[in-house]
Amino acid sequence: MKRSTGILDGIRILDLSRMLSGPYATMMLADHGAEVIKIEEKNGDSSRRSGPFRKDDKNQEWAGYFVSLNRQKKSICLDLKNEIDKEFFKNLVKNVDILLENFRPGVMQRLGLSFYELKKLNPQLVYGSITGFGLKEFGESPYSNWPSYDVVAQAMGGLISLTGFDEKNVVKVGPGVADIFSGALMSFGLLAALTKAKKTGVGQLVEVSMYDAIVSMCERAIYQFDLTNNIPKPDGNGHPLLAPFGIYKALDGFIAIGIVEDTYWHILKKIISDKNLLNDKKYGTISLRAKNRHSLNDSLNKWTITYKKSDLIKMLGGKIPFGPVNNAYEIFNDVHTQKRETVVEIDHFQPGKKPWRVAANPVKFLGYKFKLARPPMLGEHNSYYFSKQKEHNEDITIQSKIYSSGSCSCFINFVGVSEQKYLIACNSFKWLEGKSFYLICLIDSFQKDLLDTLIDKEIKFVFVEKNNSERIKHLSTSPNSIDKNIGESDTFIGAHVKIQEFEKELMLSAKIKI
């Protein structure tokens, strides 16, 4: 069954990141239903101006860079150096699960918006930071204040030293892999931390250093140097430990072949039927092929260059690990990408205009699929979130007045061991309005053993009018009591439950979800 929402529906994220690494991380989450609120300065994310632009975009408002990474997100325009805007931002922080930024270390601290300050507003906040060289909490780098972009991380993390035809002619990897890999790692880190925060009620600081991320990507070079004391060097289009494993020429382009197991090698050599390649004393094992990889690759190139890619697809496709080197045109027209919707359409904000086409999210969940929304205009959702915040504040005031201790009795409804439902009467209760919205109840201390059986950290608070005795008759404090007769409007969900000894009673506090 297909759903209209994503698997991450209900998760709210504040995204202060710019350009590629951070926006890629939050794109991964927004694509699957998380509510991502992009915080931008008055000129917007610099990727809005980075291009390329379509010919029908005369005002150059929709850069492909921005469209691809910021679909499905909301945009709020704020100046975090302005106290009014900062206060608005802090109120947003109180009601989100995750915050992500990719500023240099110290920027958020100077704004008074560090992890340590924001967790005072929201103790469960998961705070993510992507930097070039990491935060001091995880080991202070001598480069911590250096600005960094993708190419810097590729260089310092060792990727460029391994890419090219020889050590005198190294090349940068084409796409922004340092940014994208760092972003992908961060999306994992944020969800891992959120899972823990939901269980414990305690937030977390999550960081990814782009330098560290590329070292992790180049893990082979690390163990090679450790085991052999030799510095790994570029190996062109081949592989230092395997052959044939790399890129080979065709009449009209290039193809990739990756042979590891001997079984695939035997299939390939029979297809080629070259006497030289049939020599098992030279190429018959993985180690022999690696030792003689240069002559093997030369012989294979002489064979592949005599055929077009389409011919090689017919001869090798499905028989050995093989694929043509595709350009963007070929990717758009490949049946694979069409069947699997690897490239998806996003509606233009102006009806009737041609939709944008972007790379789809490669992570898929069975039964969850929905059409991605267009990227936001700069500050498009300011009024929406301002009104939501106003409604929330008013709602809290109204609820605390309606459900007061003078007019209502409060009961706690929860599930204990063996999935039994319990209903406990509170001796007294009080609303605590401040950085968050809490309900504090006092309960007889003999209920402690019962409360210790709580299965989850979420419970229901039920309010019953004191002058409505008929309603009260429906409530019971017996272990098997149920809440089927309790009106939904009288029930609040409480999370992050804490139980403490309070004189001769127990004090239970919980953050209320409005």
ZASE-525391 format. One record per residue (C-alpha): residue number from 1; x, y, z. Coordinates in pm, 1 decimal. Each point is the difference from the previous one (the first is absolute). Example, Ala and Ser with C-alpha at 12.3 -4.5 7.8 and 13.67 -1.06 7.14 Angstrom:
BEGIN
<1 <1230.0 -450.0 780.0>>
<2 <137.0 344.0 -66.0>>
//
This chain:
BEGIN
<1 <0.0 0.0 0.0>>
<2 <133.4 342.1 -93.7>>
<3 <-22.3 275.4 262.1>>
<4 <-40.6 373.3 -42.0>>
<5 <266.2 70.0 263.4>>
<6 <358.7 -112.6 41.4>>
<7 <144.8 -236.8 256.4>>
<8 <151.5 296.1 189.7>>
<9 <-330.4 185.0 28.2>>
<10 <-20.3 181.8 334.0>>
<11 <371.1 86.2 27.4>>
<12 <65.8 374.9 -7.0>>
<13 <341.4 138.6 -96.3>>
<14 <151.3 348.9 1.2>>
<15 <255.6 23.5 -280.5>>
<16 <248.5 285.6 23.9>>
<17 <243.4 -160.4 -245.1>>
<18 <99.3 138.2 -339.2>>
<19 <135.8 -121.0 -333.2>>
<20 <39.1 -382.4 -21.8>>
<21 <100.4 -209.1 304.4>>
<22 <-271.5 105.7 246.3>>
<23 <-277.8 48.5 -256.6>>
<24 <75.5 -349.7 -135.2>>
<25 <-39.1 -146.5 350.9>>
<26 <-335.7 169.6 56.6>>
<27 <-110.6 -78.3 -357.9>>
<28 <41.3 -369.5 80.5>>
<29 <-235.6 46.1 295.5>>
<30 <-248.7 239.2 -165.8>>
<31 <-39.2 -239.9 -292.2>>
<32 <-136.8 -254.4 247.1>>
<33 <-249.0 228.9 169.0>>
<34 <191.5 193.9 265.3>>
<35 <-108.6 362.7 31.6>>
<36 <315.0 197.3 -84.4>>
<37 <-10.8 373.3 74.3>>
<38 <284.4 171.6 -181.8>>
<39 <129.6 311.1 179.4>>
<40 <148.0 248.5 -249.0>>
<41 <148.9 346.7 23.0>>
<42 <-149.5 287.6 -199.6>>
<43 <193.7 -93.9 -316.1>>
<44 <-77.2 -368.2 37.7>>
<45 <216.7 -310.7 -24.2>>
<46 <292.3 74.7 -233.4>>
<47 <-99.3 -303.9 -207.3>>
<48 <-302.0 203.6 -119.7>>
<49 <249.0 206.2 -201.8>>
<50 <235.5 -279.0 -106.7>>
<51 <-182.8 -106.2 -317.8>>
<52 <-52.8 -147.2 -245.0>>
<53 <-324.4 172.9 -99.9>>
<54 <-257.4 -97.2 -262.0>>
<55 <-55.3 224.3 -298.3>>
<56 <-357.0 76.6 113.5>>
<57 <131.3 121.7 338.1>>
<58 <75.3 354.8 -113.5>>
<59 <43.6 132.6 353.7>>
<60 <227.3 -291.6 92.4>>
<61 <-199.7 -90.3 309.0>>
<62 <23.2 -379.2 -15.7>>
<63 <353.8 -136.7 -17.9>>
<64 <17.7 -370.7 -72.0>>
<65 <238.2 -33.0 294.2>>
<66 <-265.1 134.1 239.5>>
<67 <-298.3 -177.9 -157.7>>
<68 <163.1 -342.5 20.6>>
<69 <101.5 23.6 366.5>>
<70 <-290.9 193.1 147.4>>
<71 <-311.7 -164.3 -137.9>>
<72 <-263.8 -85.7 257.7>>
<73 <128.1 265.1 246.5>>
<74 <-145.9 315.9 155.8>>
<75 <184.9 334.2 9.9>>
<76 <11.7 263.2 273.8>>
<77 <208.4 313.1 -44.8>>
<78 <159.6 115.6 326.6>>
<79 <286.7 221.9 113.1>>
<80 <138.2 -185.0 301.1>>
<81 <194.8 311.3 105.8>>
<82 <-333.8 176.4 47.4>>
<83 <-142.8 -60.4 348.4>>
<84 <-361.7 -23.7 -117.2>>
<85 <87.4 -253.2 -268.6>>
<86 <219.6 -187.1 245.5>>
<87 <-284.8 -27.6 249.2>>
<88 <-228.9 -131.0 -273.8>>
<89 <268.0 -254.7 -87.1>>
<90 <36.3 -109.5 362.6>>
<91 <-372.7 -60.3 20.1>>
<92 <29.6 -221.1 -308.2>>
<93 <280.5 -195.4 167.8>>
<94 <-232.2 -89.4 288.0>>
<95 <-222.5 -201.5 -231.4>>
<96 <240.3 -180.6 -235.2>>
<97 <176.3 -334.5 18.9>>
<98 <318.4 84.7 -191.5>>
<99 <212.0 302.6 -86.5>>
<100 <277.2 -10.5 -261.5>>
<101 <262.4 259.1 -90.0>>
<102 <325.2 1.3 -196.2>>
<103 <160.2 322.8 121.8>>
<104 <360.5 17.8 110.0>>
<105 <51.1 -85.1 370.1>>
<106 <-88.8 292.1 225.9>>
<107 <-255.1 174.0 -225.0>>
<108 <-306.3 -133.2 184.5>>
<109 <169.1 57.9 336.9>>
<110 <58.6 368.6 -84.6>>
<111 <-369.6 28.4 -87.1>>
<112 <-90.8 -150.6 337.2>>
<113 <-149.4 -300.7 -181.6>>
<114 <247.4 -277.1 77.2>>
<115 <-111.1 -354.2 77.8>>
<116 <46.1 70.8 371.2>>
<117 <-223.5 308.5 -12.0>>
<118 <-268.7 -155.4 -217.4>>
<119 <-28.7 -318.4 203.9>>
<120 <-114.0 222.3 288.8>>
<121 <-300.8 86.3 -217.2>>
<122 <-50.2 -354.6 -123.5>>
<123 <174.1 -270.2 208.3>>
<124 <-79.5 -265.7 -260.9>>
<125 <150.3 195.1 -291.4>>
<126 <226.2 -189.2 -240.6>>
<127 <253.5 255.0 -125.2>>
<128 <202.5 -85.8 -311.5>>
<129 <313.4 180.4 -118.0>>
<130 <193.7 -57.8 -323.2>>
<131 <338.7 174.3 -12.6>>
<132 <320.4 -34.6 -193.4>>
<133 <207.8 -118.7 293.7>>
<134 <-230.9 -73.6 291.9>>
<135 <-98.9 140.1 337.5>>
<136 <227.9 18.8 303.5>>
<137 <-232.1 -229.2 197.7>>
<138 <118.7 -292.0 -214.2>>
<139 <367.0 102.7 -27.6>>
<140 <122.5 349.4 -85.3>>
<141 <159.9 19.4 -344.3>>
<142 <276.0 252.6 -77.7>>
<143 <-207.6 79.6 -310.8>>
<144 <-328.9 47.0 186.7>>
<145 <-38.0 363.7 -107.1>>
<146 <96.0 -58.7 -363.0>>
<147 <-286.6 47.9 -245.8>>
<148 <-58.1 -311.8 -208.9>>
<149 <-190.2 -109.2 -305.4>>
<150 <-24.7 -333.4 -178.8>>
<151 <329.5 25.3 -190.3>>
<152 <192.9 75.9 321.2>>
<153 <-139.9 -309.1 172.5>>
<154 <71.7 -214.1 -308.2>>
<155 <358.8 124.2 6.4>>
<156 <78.1 -23.9 371.6>>
<157 <-194.2 -324.0 53.8>>
<158 <215.4 -180.3 -259.8>>
<159 <-254.0 -54.1 -278.0>>
<160 <178.7 214.8 -256.5>>
<161 <334.0 -169.7 75.9>>
<162 <-159.1 -325.7 -117.8>>
<163 <-175.4 137.6 -308.8>>
<164 <168.5 49.3 -337.5>>
<165 <242.3 -184.6 -226.1>>
<166 <313.8 55.6 207.0>>
<167 <117.5 196.8 301.3>>
<168 <105.2 291.9 -219.7>>
<169 <-343.6 31.6 -158.4>>
<170 <-258.5 -29.9 274.6>>
<171 <-359.1 111.2 -62.3>>
<172 <-299.9 101.9 208.4>>
<173 <-295.4 -237.3 3.1>>
<174 <-274.9 152.5 -216.5>>
<175 <-306.7 32.6 226.6>>
<176 <20.0 156.3 347.8>>
<177 <53.0 -335.7 168.4>>
<178 <147.7 149.0 319.0>>
<179 <-313.0 208.4 48.0>>
<180 <-242.2 -274.8 -100.9>>
<181 <168.5 -275.4 202.6>>
<182 <18.8 228.1 305.2>>
<183 <-367.9 85.4 -43.9>>
<184 <-101.8 -363.7 -34.4>>
<185 <196.0 -90.0 314.6>>
<186 <-164.3 288.3 185.6>>
<187 <-351.2 -114.0 -95.2>>
<188 <83.4 -336.6 159.4>>
<189 <146.8 168.5 307.2>>
<190 <-304.1 222.3 50.5>>
<191 <-245.5 -290.1 -13.9>>
<192 <217.2 -213.0 229.9>>
<193 <15.9 281.4 256.1>>
<194 <-372.3 68.8 -33.5>>
<195 <-79.7 -366.2 69.6>>
<196 <196.8 22.4 323.7>>
<197 <-145.3 338.7 93.2>>
<198 <-354.8 -132.1 -40.4>>
<199 <79.1 -279.7 247.4>>
<200 <190.2 203.5 257.5>>
<201 <-134.5 353.0 -39.0>>
<202 <359.4 121.7 -26.3>>
<203 <127.6 176.1 -312.3>>
<204 <332.8 -48.6 -172.8>>
<205 <274.4 187.8 -183.3>>
<206 <85.2 -172.6 -331.4>>
<207 <292.1 104.9 -217.4>>
<208 <157.0 -100.3 -329.4>>
<209 <337.3 136.6 -104.7>>
<210 <35.0 -2.4 -378.0>>
<211 <371.3 -80.3 32.2>>
<212 <-86.3 -301.0 219.1>>
<213 <-276.1 -108.2 -236.7>>
<214 <238.8 -17.8 -296.6>>
<215 <260.4 -189.6 204.4>>
<216 <-278.7 -250.1 71.8>>
<217 <-84.3 -14.4 -371.4>>
<218 <366.5 -70.1 -77.8>>
<219 <19.1 -284.8 254.4>>
<220 <192.5 -221.5 -242.1>>
<221 <293.0 241.8 -9.2>>
<222 <12.1 1.1 381.6>>
<223 <35.2 -374.8 40.3>>
<224 <234.0 -25.0 -302.3>>
<225 <242.4 245.5 156.3>>
<226 <-33.7 -161.5 343.7>>
<227 <73.9 -351.4 -130.3>>
<228 <265.8 74.2 -262.0>>
<229 <144.2 340.4 99.2>>
<230 <-32.2 93.2 -367.2>>
<231 <-184.5 320.3 -93.2>>
<232 <-295.3 -86.7 -229.2>>
<233 <9.9 185.8 -329.8>>
<234 <-244.7 66.6 -283.4>>
<235 <-64.9 -305.6 -212.5>>
<236 <-167.1 162.3 -297.1>>
<237 <-317.3 -179.6 -101.0>>
<238 <112.7 -324.3 159.9>>
<239 <21.8 -152.5 346.9>>
<240 <322.6 -63.5 194.8>>
<241 <-113.3 -340.2 130.7>>
<242 <-233.8 -135.8 -268.8>>
<243 <-7.6 -53.2 -377.7>>
<244 <-176.2 37.4 -227.6>>
<245 <-172.0 264.0 210.2>>
<246 <-45.6 343.5 -150.0>>
<247 <-94.1 202.6 -306.2>>
<248 <69.0 -121.7 -353.4>>
<249 <-31.8 167.9 -339.0>>
<250 <-275.6 -70.9 -250.6>>
<251 <-40.4 131.0 -354.7>>
<252 <-249.4 262.7 114.7>>
<253 <84.7 52.5 365.7>>
<254 <98.8 -206.5 301.0>>
<255 <-120.0 -300.6 198.4>>
<256 <65.6 -134.7 349.8>>
<257 <102.1 -354.4 87.9>>
<258 <53.1 -122.9 354.4>>
<259 <129.6 -354.2 40.0>>
<260 <71.7 -138.0 346.2>>
<261 <-106.8 -364.4 5.1>>
<262 <172.9 -252.7 -228.8>>
<263 <-338.9 -117.7 -129.4>>
<264 <-61.7 335.4 -170.2>>
<265 <353.7 0.6 -138.4>>
<266 <-55.9 -338.8 -163.8>>
<267 <-320.9 129.4 -161.9>>
<268 <172.6 314.0 -131.2>>
<269 <306.1 -174.7 -145.3>>
<270 <-224.4 -247.0 -187.2>>
<271 <-199.7 287.9 -151.7>>
<272 <318.8 176.7 -109.8>>
<273 <175.6 -320.8 -116.6>>
<274 <342.8 162.5 -1.8>>
<275 <285.1 -249.2 32.1>>
<276 <199.3 234.1 217.5>>
<277 <-285.9 43.3 249.8>>
<278 <-56.8 -377.5 12.0>>
<279 <340.4 -39.1 167.6>>
<280 <-95.2 -115.2 352.1>>
<281 <361.2 1.7 115.4>>
<282 <-5.8 375.5 -48.1>>
<283 <-363.7 93.3 71.9>>
<284 <-163.5 -306.5 156.8>>
<285 <-41.0 132.0 357.0>>
<286 <-89.4 328.6 170.6>>
<287 <359.0 48.6 116.3>>
<288 <146.9 -78.8 -343.6>>
<289 <-237.3 242.6 -170.2>>
<290 <88.9 269.8 251.7>>
<291 <372.9 -63.8 -49.7>>
<292 <-33.3 18.8 -378.6>>
<293 <-276.6 259.5 -8.0>>
<294 <175.4 242.8 -234.2>>
<295 <43.3 -250.7 -282.2>>
<296 <-348.9 -140.6 66.6>>
<297 <-162.1 342.8 -20.2>>
<298 <191.2 82.2 -319.5>>
<299 <-117.6 -322.0 -165.7>>
<300 <-359.4 56.3 110.5>>
<301 <2.1 359.2 -128.0>>
<302 <117.8 -118.6 -342.0>>
<303 <-304.8 -226.3 -14.6>>
<304 <-267.6 238.5 137.7>>
<305 <100.9 291.5 -225.1>>
<306 <-101.2 -199.8 -308.0>>
<307 <-369.5 1.6 104.5>>
<308 <-269.0 258.8 62.9>>
<309 <-153.6 24.6 344.2>>
<310 <-324.6 -149.8 -129.9>>
<311 <192.0 -305.3 -130.4>>
<312 <180.3 -45.6 329.5>>
<313 <-331.5 23.3 186.6>>
<314 <-131.5 -292.3 -205.4>>
<315 <315.2 -208.2 52.2>>
<316 <72.4 73.6 367.1>>
<317 <-316.9 135.9 159.5>>
<318 <-132.1 -233.8 269.3>>
<319 <289.7 -243.7 -41.8>>
<320 <270.8 178.7 198.2>>
<321 <11.2 317.5 214.1>>
<322 <-21.3 247.1 -287.1>>
<323 <-160.9 332.2 -93.2>>
<324 <34.3 277.8 -253.9>>
<325 <131.0 339.7 111.0>>
<326 <-316.9 210.8 -26.4>>
<327 <-22.6 374.5 -43.3>>
<328 <-301.5 206.3 112.6>>
<329 <-183.2 -45.7 -332.6>>
<330 <40.5 -377.0 20.5>>
<331 <-115.3 -6.1 363.6>>
<332 <-318.1 192.9 -87.9>>
<333 <-74.2 -247.4 -279.1>>
<334 <91.5 -321.7 179.1>>
<335 <-296.0 -232.9 57.7>>
<336 <136.9 -70.3 348.8>>
<337 <-33.7 362.1 115.3>>
<338 <-344.4 27.7 -158.6>>
<339 <-135.9 -316.8 159.8>>
<340 <145.6 77.9 342.0>>
<341 <-69.6 375.7 -12.8>>
<342 <364.7 76.1 69.3>>
<343 <-66.4 344.2 -146.7>>
<344 <-321.9 166.5 120.1>>
<345 <-201.7 304.8 -96.6>>
<346 <-76.1 290.9 231.7>>
<347 <-275.9 242.2 -92.6>>
<348 <104.7 356.2 -81.5>>
<349 <-142.2 265.8 230.8>>
<350 <-168.4 161.5 -302.3>>
<351 <-283.1 -219.6 -134.3>>
<352 <47.7 -104.8 -359.4>>
<353 <377.1 31.1 5.4>>
<354 <214.0 -303.4 -74.0>>
<355 <81.2 -197.2 317.9>>
<356 <351.9 -35.0 129.5>>
<357 <170.8 -338.4 -13.8>>
<358 <233.6 -99.8 282.0>>
<359 <174.5 -310.0 131.2>>
<360 <-238.7 -195.2 223.5>>
<361 <76.4 -113.9 352.1>>
<362 <164.0 -344.4 -37.1>>
<363 <-130.6 -122.9 337.5>>
<364 <-341.2 -162.0 -47.0>>
<365 <-254.1 -140.9 245.7>>
<366 <-265.9 -249.7 -101.5>>
<367 <-345.0 156.6 11.2>>
<368 <125.5 356.4 38.6>>
<369 <-2.1 218.4 -306.5>>
<370 <-120.2 354.9 -55.4>>
<371 <59.3 279.3 -248.1>>
<372 <271.1 244.1 103.5>>
<373 <-101.6 362.3 47.4>>
<374 <181.2 282.6 -176.0>>
<375 <281.8 190.8 172.8>>
<376 <-106.9 309.8 195.7>>
<377 <23.6 363.8 -96.3>>
<378 <218.9 204.7 232.3>>
<379 <-192.3 64.0 323.4>>
<380 <-314.5 -156.6 -144.7>>
<381 <-108.6 -152.0 331.6>>
<382 <75.6 284.8 242.8>>
<383 <-364.2 90.6 51.3>>
<384 <-104.3 -365.6 34.5>>
<385 <242.4 -77.6 282.5>>
<386 <-57.4 335.8 167.3>>
<387 <-373.7 -71.8 16.6>>
<388 <63.8 -359.8 116.5>>
<389 <219.5 127.5 280.6>>
<390 <-262.5 253.6 103.0>>
<391 <-273.0 -267.2 -3.6>>
<392 <216.7 -234.2 207.5>>
<393 <67.2 263.3 266.0>>
<394 <-368.8 91.9 16.2>>
<395 <-98.6 -367.6 13.7>>
<396 <223.3 -62.2 299.3>>
<397 <-151.5 292.4 190.5>>
<398 <-354.7 -110.0 -85.8>>
<399 <57.3 -365.0 95.3>>
<400 <158.3 83.8 333.2>>
<401 <-296.7 221.3 86.4>>
<402 <-269.7 -247.0 -110.8>>
<403 <158.7 -301.0 167.8>>
<404 <80.0 161.3 333.2>>
<405 <20.2 -171.3 338.2>>
<406 <-298.3 202.5 114.7>>
<407 <-238.5 -141.6 -259.0>>
<408 <148.2 -339.4 -93.8>>
<409 <137.0 -317.7 146.9>>
<410 <305.4 -149.5 -168.9>>
<411 <60.1 -370.0 -60.6>>
<412 <303.8 -176.1 -148.1>>
<413 <-75.2 -272.4 -252.9>>
<414 <282.6 -230.6 -112.9>>
<415 <93.5 -351.0 -106.6>>
<416 <193.7 -217.3 241.7>>
<417 <134.0 -355.5 -6.5>>
<418 <-194.9 -264.0 -194.0>>
<419 <-153.4 293.8 -188.5>>
<420 <-237.2 71.5 289.0>>
<421 <-149.6 348.0 6.4>>
<422 <7.8 205.8 319.4>>
<423 <-172.2 314.8 115.9>>
<424 <141.8 187.1 299.8>>
<425 <-162.3 301.4 162.8>>
<426 <225.0 301.3 63.7>>
<427 <-17.3 170.2 339.3>>
<428 <78.5 334.2 -166.3>>
<429 <147.1 132.3 -323.2>>
<430 <150.4 313.1 -143.6>>
<431 <80.8 129.9 -348.8>>
<432 <351.6 130.8 -51.0>>
<433 <23.3 246.9 -286.1>>
<434 <345.0 112.0 -109.6>>
<435 <259.9 -124.0 -242.8>>
<436 <-216.1 -309.8 -46.5>>
<437 <-352.4 -92.0 108.9>>
<438 <-2.2 -241.0 296.5>>
<439 <-258.9 -156.2 227.3>>
<440 <109.7 -82.6 355.2>>
<441 <-211.0 -235.4 213.6>>
<442 <25.1 -123.1 359.0>>
<443 <-93.8 -365.6 57.5>>
<444 <-19.2 -223.2 306.2>>
<445 <337.9 -161.4 64.5>>
<446 <-149.2 -351.8 21.5>>
<447 <-47.6 21.6 -381.3>>
<448 <378.4 -5.9 -55.7>>
<449 <23.5 -372.6 -81.9>>
<450 <-283.2 37.2 -248.2>>
<451 <162.4 298.2 -172.5>>
<452 <328.4 -190.0 -27.6>>
<453 <-175.7 -239.8 -240.1>>
<454 <-50.1 271.6 -263.8>>
<455 <67.7 -155.9 -342.1>>
<456 <42.0 322.3 -195.0>>
<457 <100.9 350.6 77.9>>
<458 <-331.7 138.2 -129.1>>
<459 <-308.6 2.5 221.4>>
<460 <-345.3 158.0 -13.8>>
<461 <-124.5 268.9 236.3>>
<462 <-377.7 -5.2 30.0>>
<463 <-199.1 294.9 133.0>>
<464 <-352.2 -39.8 141.2>>
<465 <-227.0 281.4 111.0>>
<466 <-51.6 -8.9 376.8>>
<467 <-368.9 90.8 -25.7>>
<468 <-72.5 -277.8 -250.4>>
<469 <-41.1 -301.0 230.1>>
<470 <-148.7 -210.1 -281.2>>
<471 <329.2 20.1 -187.2>>
<472 <201.8 -85.6 307.6>>
<473 <-199.6 -324.1 42.7>>
<474 <151.6 -120.8 -326.1>>
<475 <349.8 22.0 148.5>>
<476 <157.1 -265.3 216.4>>
<477 <333.7 -37.7 173.8>>
<478 <-2.6 -377.4 -35.1>>
<479 <292.1 -162.9 -189.2>>
<480 <-216.8 -94.1 -296.0>>
<481 <-156.2 342.4 -48.5>>
<482 <-30.1 124.3 -356.6>>
<483 <-52.7 340.7 -149.5>>
<484 <-260.5 -80.0 -266.1>>
<485 <-254.8 228.8 167.3>>
<486 <237.3 292.3 34.2>>
<487 <-59.9 275.0 -253.7>>
<488 <290.5 69.4 -233.1>>
<489 <-19.6 373.6 63.5>>
<490 <76.3 -63.1 367.3>>
<491 <319.4 -195.6 -64.2>>
<492 <356.5 127.2 -39.3>>
<493 <307.4 -200.3 -94.6>>
<494 <298.6 42.8 227.7>>
<495 <356.6 -90.4 -99.7>>
<496 <344.1 -10.4 173.7>>
<497 <-163.2 -116.6 322.0>>
<498 <200.1 45.5 320.1>>
<499 <-98.5 -133.0 344.5>>
<500 <163.7 137.3 316.0>>
<501 <-50.8 -36.1 375.2>>
<502 <-175.8 309.8 136.3>>
<503 <-40.5 3.6 378.3>>
<504 <-264.5 -274.3 64.8>>
<505 <-119.6 -5.3 -358.8>>
<506 <135.4 -64.9 -347.4>>
<507 <44.8 285.6 -244.4>>
<508 <-56.3 -93.9 -364.3>>
<509 <86.0 249.7 -273.4>>
<510 <-50.0 -35.1 -374.0>>
<511 <36.9 223.4 -304.3>>
<512 <-344.2 46.6 -155.9>>
<513 <-56.0 -37.9 -372.3>>
<514 <-258.6 248.4 -124.5>>
//
